[in-house]
Amino acid sequence: MSSSSPFVEELQRLLDKRGLSWRKLAELTFYDPSWLSKVRHGATPSAELVRRCDEVLRARGSLIALAGIRQERRPAQLPAAPAGFVGRAEELARIRRALIETHPTDTLRVVAIEGLPGVGKTSTALHGAHALVTSKTRAFADGQLYVDLQGHSREAGPRRPYDVLEEFLIALGVSASEVPVGDDQRSALYRSLLASREVLIVLDNAASSVQVEPLLPGSAGCGVLVTSRRRLVGLSMRVGVVRIVLGVLTPAESTKVLREVIGDARADAEAPALRVLAEECGHLPLALRIAGERVAAHPHRPLSELVEELTAEQRRLDALAMDDAIPVREVFEWSFRDLGDAEARVFQLLALHPGANVSVDAVAALAGTPTVQTRRVLETLCDFHLLNAAPGGRYRFHDLLRHYATERVKAGDPAERLHAVGRLTNWYLHTAAAAGRALAPFRLNPLELPPVAADVVPLTFDNDRAALRWCDGEAANFEPIIGLAVDAKLYDTAWKLAVALFDYHRLLRNSGHMWLAATTLAYEATRAAEDPYAEGWVQTSRAEAHRWLRRYDDAQDLFEHALTIRREVGDRHGEGWTLAGLGFLAIDQGRPEEARTYAQQALFVFTEVADHNGRASALFTLADVYSARRQTDHALRMLSDSLKIFEEIENHDGQGLTLVKIAEIHTGAGRHQEALDHLDRSLNARHQAGSRWGEADALARRGHVLNVLGRSEEARRSWSAAAAMYEQLHDPRAADIRAYLRGNANEPVLPPPAW
């Protein structure tokens, strides 16, 4: 031991006093024993070693004073914040609150910024970090550490925490020769050096919680900002983490990003094209920057040319690439490569589902995998931010990620694609048929379903409420799924799915345009399959959709076409419903005698085939005829017979309509209280059936009757409720009612109640 070093002499004295060896000192300070041996024999100790020895031996600064330590090194490793940063004010405020305003004083402060590839996680983190260290609060005055953990690097792969710790230790003042060899020793020394400092650590592009955890300080005075493309679940289980999930930019922010690149003059000159360009980029920051740079690089080309490239589905990702910038496709590829086989397969197959969002059960059918397993796979895809959770336990793609998944699935096995589409459409058909049976158990079903496909488990429904929930959740998907079946030449599945949905569409819980679009596609399937029986059923449903949209001429043509077909193929049951539809249409158009002919023929057919629901429907059309003739007693008897049948078969929607027709007769006769009683019963029946349009109709008629009875406030409430429901259905009656309630129009005249 060198007697010329007061530091070593005092260190030895303290060790002897505490009964400690130099090897034990190495364990306590997390320094390599060989390096301590060199210090013991005359090597100059580092500032950090001296400070650490002073701490573990409780020397109260005496060792530091004897060694003549210079001031600690203050790292400042933050890269410059990217230019052209737009938006994220709320996220930046959350970073500030979490790291310097509302954090507990005794816990480590960690913020994890997550989001899909290209959404701007690094930009947000760096802007947030710079805002913290330059603020008046003088936060993290002891410096900043930064590392790109290369969580998705194609060339080098994720950085090892072992190597990052070496860089951090050197930045904190440890000489390269004094950096411990072991992983645990490096982490322990790192935490020790930060124990009395306030340092901001930015861990960018993390691959996993395992990669991040060794880089966390133990000090509550430090703050950590982590960015990752996946949810770091393990990290959240170990320390308190504030998660910030970045979404895409707003339309206004997106156009601002483009303006930053291409300039205001050009943006103003082509403002409509600029908005379309932002939409085609999916409001994704990376895509917006690339698109903007491409526009800026060609100042004499119109902006509309790039928009045309982007709107070409097969070229969308090609258009979002530049020679000296990372293309959007490659950024997506980095995340895709991290997926397991099951997740990668489902990610690609998901592109085959044409709807805006998808349920777990539908994905299970698409992939041919059990629901529990499928849910885990979908949750993993959400953790990687390659898929987004949507309300109602559903999932959806970002638009550009859907394009990427579509590219991948099209490059795969065509046979697997066809099998997947077959499973998916088969699942929709059988589940929709089950929903139809729950909604209308009284209906004589015309469909002969194909067998359930292998690895497909259709849903079943205990009651009509459950069936309605499923149908409402899938309503926007029905048309594209039918279109998918048509494209795959699964014509039988396509038309039967549309017919299976008839009773749901009849409840008019959505715009009638959905009904029409679905049946129009189904008609294409029947023509391609050259199946006149199918064509008759689809054309009748399609005619009903036109009737509800008040396209009476189109409805008339379709009903007549369907009637001809059905008589040619001998479909008596179908003929009965087409005749009934023609009767409904004739009443709508004020042709009661024509309606009587059709209704009588329909009644004869329904009696022949024992369709009680059809019989009741024909009876109330005949009641409309008697009402038009002012033969109200006959009309009421006919409606009473119809109501009795609907009650026996538990058709609540039929009951609701019949009760409205009875109420109209009482209203016409001045029996307003009786009319109100029947309208209240109708409203309840329509609500039980789930018919939004039926509820709106009953509420509107209640408003009129209450007004006549002098109960004006109740009347206004009923009118307002009716208008709100009509608005949900995009029914023009809503505007008429709103105008009346504002005093800008007379009370709307309601047409005869129709089905």
C-alpha positions in Angstrom: 0.0 0.0 0.0 1.3 3.4 -0.9 1.9 5.6 2.2 2.0 8.7 0.0 -1.8 8.6 -0.6 -3.8 10.2 2.3 -6.9 8.9 0.5 -5.8 5.3 0.6 -4.6 5.6 4.2 -8.0 7.0 5.4 -9.8 4.4 3.3 -7.8 1.6 5.0 -8.5 3.1 8.4 -12.2 3.1 7.8 -12.2 -0.4 6.4 -10.3 -1.7 9.5 -12.7 0.2 11.8 -15.7 -1.5 10.2 -14.0 -4.9 9.8 -14.3 -4.8 6.0 -12.0 -6.2 3.4 -11.1 -4.6 0.0 -13.0 -7.4 -1.7 -16.1 -6.5 0.4 -15.6 -2.9 -0.6 -15.6 -3.9 -4.2 -19.0 -5.6 -3.7 -20.4 -2.5 -1.9 -19.2 -0.1 -4.5 -19.9 -2.3 -7.5 -16.4 -1.8 -8.7 -14.1 -4.6 -10.0 -11.7 -5.9 -7.3 -8.8 -5.8 -9.7 -9.3 -2.1 -10.2 -9.6 -1.4 -6.5 -6.3 -3.3 -6.1 -4.7 -0.9 -8.5 -6.0 2.1 -6.5 -4.7 0.6 -3.3 -1.2 0.4 -4.8 -1.1 3.9 -6.2 -3.4 4.3 -9.2 -5.5 7.5 -9.2 -9.1 6.9 -8.2 -11.9 8.3 -10.3 -14.3 10.9 -8.9 -17.1 8.4 -8.9 -15.1 5.7 -7.1 -14.1 8.2 -4.4 -17.7 9.5 -4.0 -19.0 5.9 -3.8 -16.5 4.9 -1.2 -17.3 7.9 0.9 -21.0 7.0 0.7 -20.7 3.3 1.6 -18.2 3.9 4.5 -20.2 6.9 5.8 -17.1 9.1 5.6 -19.1 12.3 5.5 -17.0 13.8 2.7 -13.6 13.2 4.3 -12.5 10.8 1.5 -13.7 13.2 -1.1 -11.7 16.0 0.5 -8.6 13.9 0.8 -8.8 12.8 -2.9 -9.2 16.4 -4.1 -12.2 15.5 -6.4 -13.0 17.7 -9.3 -16.6 18.7 -10.1 -18.9 15.9 -11.4 -19.5 15.6 -15.1 -22.9 16.8 -16.3 -24.1 14.9 -19.4 -26.2 16.7 -22.0 -27.0 14.0 -24.6 -30.4 15.0 -25.9 -30.4 15.3 -29.7 -32.0 18.3 -31.3 -35.8 18.2 -31.4 -37.0 17.5 -35.0 -38.1 20.5 -37.0 -41.6 21.0 -38.2 -43.2 19.5 -35.1 -47.0 20.1 -35.0 -49.7 19.5 -32.4 -49.4 17.2 -29.4 -50.1 20.0 -26.9 -52.1 17.7 -24.6 -49.4 15.0 -24.7 -46.6 17.4 -24.0 -48.6 18.8 -21.0 -49.1 15.2 -19.7 -45.3 14.6 -19.9 -44.7 17.8 -18.0 -47.3 17.0 -15.3 -46.0 13.5 -14.9 -42.3 14.3 -14.6 -42.1 17.7 -12.8 -45.5 18.7 -11.4 -47.6 15.9 -9.9 -45.2 13.0 -9.3 -44.9 11.5 -5.8 -41.6 12.6 -4.2 -40.6 9.0 -3.2 -41.1 7.2 -6.5 -39.3 7.1 -9.8 -41.0 9.1 -12.6 -41.5 7.2 -15.8 -43.5 8.1 -19.0 -43.9 5.6 -21.8 -44.9 7.0 -25.2 -46.4 4.4 -27.4 -48.2 4.3 -30.8 -48.2 2.8 -34.2 -45.1 3.1 -36.5 -44.6 6.5 -37.9 -46.9 8.3 -35.5 -44.1 10.6 -34.1 -43.1 9.0 -30.8 -39.5 10.1 -30.9 -40.4 13.7 -32.0 -42.9 14.0 -29.2 -40.4 12.6 -26.6 -37.6 15.0 -27.7 -39.8 18.0 -27.8 -41.1 17.1 -24.4 -37.6 16.5 -23.0 -36.3 19.8 -24.3 -39.3 21.7 -22.9 -38.5 20.2 -19.5 -34.8 20.9 -19.3 -35.2 24.5 -20.6 -38.1 25.4 -18.4 -37.9 28.0 -15.6 -38.3 25.2 -13.1 -34.7 24.1 -13.8 -35.8 20.5 -13.9 -33.2 17.8 -14.2 -30.4 20.2 -13.6 -27.8 17.4 -13.4 -28.1 16.6 -17.1 -29.8 14.3 -19.7 -28.9 10.9 -20.9 -30.2 9.7 -24.3 -29.9 6.4 -26.2 -31.6 5.0 -29.3 -32.3 1.4 -28.2 -32.8 0.4 -31.9 -35.7 -1.8 -30.9 -36.6 -2.3 -34.5 -33.3 -1.9 -36.3 -32.9 -4.2 -39.3 -29.1 -3.9 -39.4 -27.9 -4.2 -35.8 -30.9 -5.4 -33.8 -31.9 -4.0 -30.4 -29.1 -2.5 -28.2 -27.9 -4.6 -25.3 -28.5 -2.9 -21.9 -25.0 -4.1 -21.0 -23.5 -1.9 -23.7 -25.8 1.1 -23.0 -24.9 1.0 -19.3 -21.2 1.3 -20.2 -21.9 4.4 -22.3 -24.1 5.9 -19.6 -21.5 5.2 -16.9 -18.8 6.9 -18.9 -21.1 9.9 -19.5 -21.6 10.1 -15.8 -17.8 10.4 -15.1 -16.7 6.8 -14.7 -13.5 6.1 -16.7 -13.6 3.3 -19.2 -11.2 1.2 -17.3 -13.4 1.4 -14.1 -16.6 0.2 -15.7 -17.6 -3.0 -14.1 -17.7 -6.2 -16.1 -20.9 -7.8 -14.8 -24.4 -6.8 -15.8 -25.6 -6.5 -12.3 -22.5 -4.6 -11.2 -23.0 -2.1 -14.0 -26.7 -1.6 -13.2 -25.9 -1.2 -9.5 -23.1 1.4 -10.1 -25.4 3.2 -12.5 -28.1 3.5 -9.9 -25.6 4.6 -7.3 -24.2 7.4 -9.5 -27.8 8.7 -10.0 -28.9 8.3 -6.4 -28.1 11.9 -5.5 -28.7 13.5 -9.0 -31.6 14.8 -10.9 -31.1 13.5 -14.5 -33.6 13.0 -17.3 -33.1 9.7 -19.1 -34.6 9.3 -22.6 -34.8 5.7 -23.8 -35.9 5.9 -27.4 -37.3 3.1 -29.5 -37.4 0.4 -26.9 -38.0 -3.2 -28.0 -39.3 -4.6 -24.7 -39.5 -4.1 -20.9 -36.6 -6.5 -20.5 -34.4 -4.1 -22.5 -35.5 -1.1 -20.5 -35.5 -2.3 -16.9 -31.7 -2.4 -16.3 -31.5 1.2 -17.5 -33.9 2.5 -14.9 -32.4 4.6 -12.1 -33.5 4.0 -8.5 -33.7 7.6 -7.6 -36.9 9.5 -7.3 -35.1 12.6 -8.4 -34.6 11.3 -11.9 -37.1 11.1 -14.7 -37.4 8.6 -17.5 -39.0 9.0 -21.0 -39.4 5.8 -23.0 -40.7 5.4 -26.5 -41.8 2.1 -28.0 -44.0 0.7 -30.7 -45.4 -1.8 -28.3 -47.0 -1.6 -24.9 -44.4 -2.3 -22.2 -46.6 -4.3 -19.9 -43.7 -5.7 -17.8 -42.4 -2.2 -17.1 -45.8 -1.1 -15.9 -45.9 -4.0 -13.5 -42.5 -3.1 -12.0 -42.7 0.7 -11.7 -45.4 3.3 -11.9 -45.7 4.3 -15.6 -47.7 7.1 -17.2 -48.7 5.7 -20.6 -49.2 8.1 -23.5 -50.6 6.5 -26.6 -50.2 8.7 -29.6 -52.9 8.7 -32.2 -52.8 10.2 -35.6 -53.0 14.0 -36.1 -56.3 15.9 -36.6 -57.1 17.1 -40.1 -56.1 20.6 -39.2 -52.8 19.5 -37.7 -52.2 17.3 -40.8 -52.6 20.2 -43.2 -50.3 22.3 -41.0 -47.6 19.7 -41.3 -47.9 19.8 -45.1 -47.8 23.6 -45.0 -44.6 23.6 -43.0 -42.9 21.6 -45.8 -44.5 23.0 -49.0 -45.1 26.6 -48.0 -48.3 28.6 -47.5 -48.5 30.0 -51.0 -48.7 26.6 -52.6 -50.9 25.2 -49.9 -53.4 28.0 -50.3 -53.4 27.6 -54.1 -54.3 24.0 -53.9 -56.2 23.8 -50.6 -58.8 21.1 -51.6 -56.0 18.8 -52.9 -54.0 19.5 -49.7 -56.9 18.2 -47.6 -57.3 15.1 -49.7 -53.6 14.5 -49.5 -53.7 14.6 -45.7 -56.6 12.1 -45.7 -54.8 9.7 -48.0 -51.8 9.9 -45.7 -54.1 8.7 -42.9 -53.0 11.8 -40.9 -49.9 9.8 -40.0 -47.0 12.2 -39.3 -44.3 10.2 -41.1 -46.5 9.7 -44.2 -47.3 13.5 -44.1 -43.7 14.5 -44.0 -42.7 12.2 -46.9 -45.7 13.4 -49.0 -44.8 17.0 -48.2 -41.2 16.5 -49.2 -42.2 14.8 -52.4 -44.4 17.8 -53.3 -41.7 20.3 -52.3 -39.2 18.4 -54.5 -41.3 19.1 -57.6 -42.5 22.7 -57.3 -43.9 22.8 -60.8 -46.0 19.6 -60.6 -49.6 20.0 -59.4 -50.4 18.6 -56.0 -53.2 16.7 -57.5 -50.7 14.3 -59.2 -49.4 13.0 -55.9 -53.0 12.7 -54.7 -53.8 10.5 -57.7 -50.9 8.3 -56.9 -52.1 7.9 -53.3 -55.7 7.2 -54.2 -54.6 4.2 -56.3 -55.0 1.5 -53.7 -52.2 -0.7 -55.0 -49.7 2.2 -55.1 -50.5 3.9 -51.8 -47.3 2.8 -50.0 -45.2 3.2 -53.1 -46.1 6.8 -53.2 -45.0 7.3 -49.6 -41.3 6.7 -50.2 -38.3 8.8 -51.1 -34.7 7.8 -51.9 -33.1 9.3 -48.8 -35.9 8.8 -46.3 -37.2 5.7 -44.5 -40.4 4.7 -46.5 -43.6 4.1 -44.6 -43.6 0.5 -45.8 -40.2 -0.2 -44.2 -41.3 1.3 -40.9 -44.3 -1.0 -40.9 -42.0 -3.9 -41.8 -39.8 -3.3 -38.8 -42.8 -3.9 -36.5 -44.2 -6.8 -38.5 -40.9 -8.7 -38.2 -41.1 -8.6 -34.4 -44.4 -10.6 -34.5 -44.7 -14.3 -33.8 -46.1 -16.7 -36.4 -49.6 -16.6 -35.1 -49.7 -12.8 -34.8 -48.2 -12.3 -38.3 -50.7 -14.7 -39.8 -53.7 -13.0 -38.2 -52.4 -9.5 -39.0 -52.3 -10.4 -42.7 -55.6 -12.2 -42.7 -57.3 -9.3 -41.1 -56.8 -7.3 -44.3 -59.4 -9.7 -45.9 -62.1 -8.4 -43.6 -63.6 -5.5 -45.6 -65.4 -3.7 -42.7 -64.3 -0.7 -40.7 -63.9 -2.7 -37.5 -64.0 -6.4 -36.6 -65.0 -8.5 -33.6 -63.0 -11.2 -31.9 -65.5 -13.9 -33.0 -65.2 -12.8 -36.6 -61.4 -12.9 -36.5 -61.6 -16.4 -34.9 -63.7 -17.5 -37.9 -61.4 -15.8 -40.4 -58.3 -17.5 -38.9 -60.0 -20.7 -38.0 -58.7 -20.5 -34.4 -60.4 -20.7 -31.0 -61.8 -17.5 -29.7 -59.6 -17.4 -26.5 -56.4 -17.8 -28.6 -57.6 -15.3 -31.1 -58.2 -12.7 -28.4 -54.7 -13.1 -27.1 -53.3 -12.6 -30.6 -55.4 -9.5 -31.2 -54.2 -8.1 -27.8 -50.6 -8.7 -28.8 -51.2 -6.9 -32.1 -52.6 -4.0 -30.1 -49.6 -4.1 -27.8 -47.4 -3.7 -30.9 -49.8 -0.9 -32.1 -50.4 -2.7 -35.4 -54.0 -2.8 -34.5 -56.3 -0.4 -32.5 -58.9 -1.4 -30.0 -62.3 0.0 -30.9 -65.5 0.4 -28.7 -67.5 -2.6 -28.0 -64.6 -5.0 -27.8 -63.8 -4.6 -31.5 -60.6 -3.9 -33.4 -59.7 -1.7 -36.4 -56.7 -1.0 -38.6 -55.1 2.4 -39.3 -55.8 2.9 -43.0 -52.1 2.7 -44.1 -51.5 -0.4 -42.0 -54.5 -2.0 -43.7 -52.8 -1.3 -47.1 -49.6 -2.9 -45.8 -51.4 -6.0 -44.5 -53.2 -6.2 -47.8 -49.9 -6.3 -49.7 -48.7 -9.0 -47.5 -51.8 -11.2 -47.7 -51.9 -10.8 -51.5 -48.3 -12.0 -51.7 -49.2 -15.1 -49.7 -51.0 -18.4 -50.6 -54.2 -17.8 -52.7 -55.7 -21.0 -51.4 -55.3 -19.8 -47.8 -57.0 -16.5 -48.7 -59.9 -18.3 -50.3 -60.4 -20.6 -47.3 -60.2 -17.7 -44.9 -62.9 -15.7 -46.9 -65.0 -18.9 -47.0 -64.8 -19.3 -43.2 -65.5 -15.7 -42.6 -68.6 -15.4 -44.8 -69.9 -18.7 -43.6 -69.7 -17.5 -40.0 -71.6 -14.3 -40.9 -74.3 -16.2 -42.7 -74.9 -18.7 -39.9 -74.7 -16.0 -37.2 -77.0 -13.7 -39.1 -79.5 -16.5 -39.6 -79.4 -17.2 -35.8 -80.0 -13.5 -35.2 -82.9 -13.5 -37.6 -84.5 -16.5 -35.8 -84.1 -14.7 -32.5 -85.7 -11.5 -33.8 -88.5 -13.2 -35.7 -89.1 -16.7 -34.4 -92.6 -16.6 -35.9 -91.3 -16.3 -39.5 -91.4 -19.2 -41.9 -87.8 -19.2 -42.9 -87.2 -19.7 -46.7 -83.4 -20.4 -46.3 -81.7 -23.7 -46.5 -78.3 -23.0 -45.1 -75.0 -24.8 -46.1 -73.1 -26.7 -43.5 -71.1 -24.8 -40.9 -67.5 -24.6 -42.2 -64.7 -26.4 -40.5 -63.1 -24.4 -37.7 -66.1 -22.0 -37.6 -68.2 -21.5 -34.5 -71.2 -19.3 -35.3 -72.8 -17.3 -32.5 -76.2 -18.2 -31.1 -78.6 -15.8 -29.2 -80.7 -16.5 -26.2 -83.1 -13.6 -26.9 -83.8 -10.8 -29.4 -81.9 -8.2 -27.3 -78.7 -10.2 -27.8 -79.4 -10.6 -31.5 -80.0 -6.9 -31.9 -76.8 -6.0 -30.1 -74.8 -8.2 -32.5 -76.6 -6.8 -35.6 -76.1 -3.2 -34.5 -72.4 -3.9 -33.9 -72.0 -5.5 -37.3 -74.5 -3.3 -39.3 -71.8 -1.3 -41.2 -70.1 -4.6 -42.1 -73.0 -6.4 -43.7 -72.8 -4.8 -47.1 -69.0 -5.2 -47.5 -69.1 -8.8 -46.3 -71.8 -9.5 -48.9 -69.5 -7.8 -51.4 -66.6 -10.0 -50.3 -68.7 -13.1 -50.8 -69.7 -11.9 -54.3 -66.0 -11.2 -55.2 -65.1 -14.7 -54.1 -67.9 -16.1 -56.2 -69.6 -17.4 -53.0 -72.9 -16.4 -54.5 -75.1 -18.7 -52.4 -73.6 -17.3 -49.2 -74.0 -13.7 -50.5 -77.7 -13.8 -51.2 -78.7 -15.9 -48.2 -76.9 -13.5 -45.9 -78.9 -10.6 -47.3 -82.2 -12.5 -46.9 -81.2 -13.6 -43.4 -80.9 -10.0 -42.4 -84.4 -9.1 -43.6 -86.0 -8.9 -40.1 -83.1 -6.8 -38.8 -83.3 -4.4 -41.7 -87.1 -4.2 -41.4 -86.7 -2.8 -37.9 -85.0 0.2 -39.5 -82.5 0.8 -36.7 -80.2 2.3 -39.3 -80.6 4.2 -42.5 -82.6 2.4 -45.2 -79.7 2.9 -47.5 -77.8 0.1 -45.7 -80.6 -2.2 -46.5 -80.7 -1.2 -50.1 -76.9 -1.5 -50.6 -76.9 -5.0 -49.1 -79.7 -6.3 -51.2 -78.3 -4.7 -54.4 -75.1 -6.6 -54.0 -77.1 -9.8 -53.2 -79.0 -9.3 -56.4 -75.7 -9.4 -58.3 -75.0 -12.7 -56.7 -78.4 -14.2 -57.7 -77.8 -13.1 -61.3 -74.3 -14.5 -61.4 -75.6 -17.8 -59.9 -78.5 -17.8 -62.3 -80.8 -18.7 -59.4 -84.4 -17.4 -60.0 -85.6 -18.6 -56.6 -82.9 -16.6 -54.9 -83.6 -13.7 -57.2 -87.3 -13.6 -56.1 -86.5 -13.3 -52.4 -83.7 -10.7 -52.9 -85.8 -8.6 -55.3 -88.7 -8.5 -52.8 -86.4 -7.4 -50.0 -84.8 -4.9 -52.3 -88.2 -3.5 -53.3 -89.1 -3.1 -49.6 -85.9 -1.0 -49.1 -86.9 1.2 -52.0 -90.4 1.6 -50.6 -89.0 2.7 -47.2 -86.8 5.3 -49.0 -90.0 6.5 -50.9 -88.7 5.4 -54.2 -92.0 4.2 -55.2 -91.5 3.7 -58.9 -88.4 1.6 -58.3 -90.2 -0.4 -55.7 -93.1 -1.1 -58.1 -90.8 -2.3 -60.8 -88.9 -4.6 -58.5 -92.1 -6.1 -56.8 -93.6 -6.8 -60.3 -90.3 -8.4 -61.5 -90.2 -10.5 -58.3 -93.8 -11.6 -58.7 -93.2 -12.7 -62.3 -90.2 -14.8 -61.2 -91.9 -16.4 -58.3 -94.9 -17.5 -60.3 -92.5 -18.9 -62.9 -90.6 -21.0 -60.4 -93.7 -21.9 -58.3 -92.5 -20.3 -55.1 -95.9 -19.8 -53.4 -94.6 -18.6 -50.1 -92.4 -16.0 -51.8 -95.3 -15.0 -54.0 -97.4 -14.3 -50.9 -94.8 -11.9 -49.6 -94.4 -10.1 -52.9 -98.1 -9.7 -53.1 -98.2 -8.3 -49.6 -95.4 -5.9 -50.5 -97.4 -4.6 -53.5 -100.3 -4.1 -51.1 -98.2 -2.1 -48.7 -96.9 0.0 -51.6 -100.4 0.7 -53.0 -101.5 2.0 -49.5 -98.4 4.2 -49.4 -99.4 5.7 -52.7 -103.1 6.2 -51.9 -104.4 3.4 -54.2 -106.7 1.4 -51.7 -108.6 -0.6 -54.3 -105.4 -1.9 -55.8 -104.1 -2.6 -52.3 -107.3 -4.7 -51.6 -106.7 -6.9 -54.6 -103.1 -7.6 -53.7 -103.9 -8.1 -50.0 -106.7 -10.6 -50.7 -104.4 -12.6 -53.0 -101.7 -12.5 -50.3 -104.1 -13.6 -47.6 -105.2 -16.6 -49.7 -101.6 -17.7 -50.2 -100.6 -17.2 -46.6 -103.6 -19.3 -45.5 -102.5 -22.0 -47.9 -98.9 -22.1 -46.6 -99.9 -21.6 -43.0 -97.9 -18.4 -42.5 -99.7 -16.7 -39.6 -97.4 -13.6 -39.7 -98.2 -13.1 -43.3 -102.0 -13.5 -42.7 -101.9 -10.8 -40.0 -99.9 -8.5 -42.4 -102.5 -9.0 -45.2 -105.4 -8.3 -42.7 -104.1 -4.9 -41.6 -103.7 -3.9 -45.3 -107.3 -4.8 -45.8 -108.1 -2.7 -42.7 -106.3 0.2 -44.4 -108.7 -0.3 -47.4 -111.8 -0.2 -45.2 -110.4 3.0 -43.5 -109.9 4.6 -46.8 -113.6 3.8 -47.6 -114.5 5.3 -44.1 -115.9 1.9 -43.1 -114.2 2.2 -39.7 -116.1 -0.5 -37.9 -115.0 -3.0 -40.5 -111.5 -1.6 -40.3 -111.4 -2.0 -36.5 -112.6 -5.6 -36.6 -110.0 -6.4 -39.2 -107.3 -4.8 -37.1 -108.5 -6.6 -34.0 -108.1 -9.9 -35.8 -104.6 -8.9 -37.0 -103.6 -7.8 -33.5 -104.7 -11.0 -32.0 -102.6 -13.0 -34.4 -99.5 -10.8 -33.8 -100.0 -11.3 -30.0 -100.3 -15.1 -30.4 -97.1 -15.3 -32.4 -95.4 -12.6 -30.3 -94.6 -10.3 -33.1 -94.1 -7.1 -31.2 -93.4 -4.9 -34.2 -96.6 -6.2 -35.9 -98.5 -5.4 -32.7 -97.0 -1.9 -32.6 -98.0 -1.1 -36.2 -101.5 -2.5 -35.7 -102.0 -0.4 -32.6 -101.0 2.7 -34.4 -103.5 2.0 -37.2 -106.2 1.6 -34.5 -105.1 4.8 -32.9 -105.4 6.6 -36.2 -109.0 5.5 -36.6 -109.8 6.8 -33.0 -108.0 10.1 -33.8 -110.1 10.5 -37.0 -113.3 9.9 -34.9 -112.3 12.4 -32.2 -111.7 9.8 -29.6 -108.3 11.3 -28.6 -107.9 9.7 -25.2 -108.5 6.2 -26.7 -106.0 7.1 -29.5 -103.4 8.1 -26.9 -103.9 4.8 -25.0 -103.3 2.8 -28.1 -100.3 4.9 -29.1 -98.7 4.3 -25.7 -99.2 0.6 -26.1 -97.8 0.9 -29.6 -94.7 2.7 -28.4 -94.1 0.0 -25.8 -94.5 -2.8 -28.4 -92.2 -1.0 -30.9 -89.6 -0.5 -28.2 -89.8 -4.2 -27.3 -89.3 -5.1 -30.9 -86.3 -2.8 -31.2 -87.9 -0.8 -34.1 -86.4 2.7 -33.9 -88.4 4.0 -36.8 -91.6 2.5 -35.2 -90.8 4.3 -31.9 -90.3 7.5 -33.7 -93.6 7.1 -35.6 -95.5 6.4 -32.4 -93.9 9.4 -30.6 -94.7 11.8 -33.5 -98.3 10.7 -33.5 -98.5 11.0 -29.7 -97.2 14.6 -30.1 -100.2 15.4 -32.3 -102.8 13.8 -30.0 -101.3 15.4 -26.9 -101.5 18.7 -28.6 -105.2 18.2 -29.4 -105.8 17.3 -25.8 -104.2 20.6 -24.7 -101.1 19.0 -23.1 -98.7 21.1 -25.1 -95.5 20.6 -23.0 -95.9 16.8 -23.1 -96.6 17.1 -26.8 -93.3 19.0 -27.4 -91.4 16.4 -25.5 -92.9 13.7 -27.6 -92.2 15.6 -30.8 -88.6 16.2 -29.7 -88.0 12.6 -28.9 -89.4 11.6 -32.3 -87.2 14.1 -34.1 -84.1 12.7 -32.3 -84.9 9.2 -33.4 -85.6 10.2 -36.9 -82.3 12.0 -37.0 -80.5 8.8 -36.1 -82.1 7.2 -39.2 -81.5 10.2 -41.5 -85.2 10.5 -42.0 -86.3 13.8 -43.5 -89.2 13.9 -41.0 -86.7 15.1 -38.4 -86.2 18.4 -40.2 -90.0 19.0 -40.5 -90.5 18.4 -36.8 -87.6 20.6 -35.8 -88.9 23.4 -38.0 -92.4 23.0 -36.4 -90.9 23.1 -32.8 -89.0 26.3 -33.7 -92.2 27.9 -34.9 -91.0 28.1 -38.5 -93.6 25.7 -40.0 -97.0 24.1 -39.4 -97.4 20.8 -37.6 -96.1 18.0 -39.9 -98.8 15.9 -41.6 -98.0 12.3 -40.9 -98.7 9.8 -43.7 -100.9 6.7 -43.0 -99.0 4.3 -40.8 -97.2 1.8 -43.0 -95.1 -1.3 -42.6 
